[in-house]
């Protein structure tokens, strides 16, 4: 299974074109509502949400969220995904 990495697409998760997320959705011909993006930054959450993808914020350091676009889920460890997925 391919891994989508922003460097490969020369696109960062919160760029104006949202190229990485668009490429992923196009490649798999999947409805964005069926995808979850897990990331540890505001850019991860904002980029995913812009394409209609659910965003899961990996908040390992128990920081507070201070951006107007909120994640759909918040986890502190990837181990928590077992109960979510």
HELIX and SHEET records of a PDB file:
HELIX    1   1 UNK A    6  UNK A    9  1                                   4    
HELIX    2   2 UNK A   19  UNK A   28  1                                  10    
HELIX    3   3 UNK A   32  UNK A   34  5                                   3    
HELIX    4   4 UNK A   42  UNK A   50  1                                   9    
HELIX    5   5 UNK A   78  UNK A   80  5                                   3    
HELIX    6   6 UNK A   81  UNK A   84  1                                   4    
SHEET    1   A 3 UNK A  36  UNK A  39  0                                        
SHEET    2   A 3 UNK A  54  UNK A  58  1                                        
SHEET    3   A 3 UNK A  73  UNK A  75  1                                        
END                                                                             
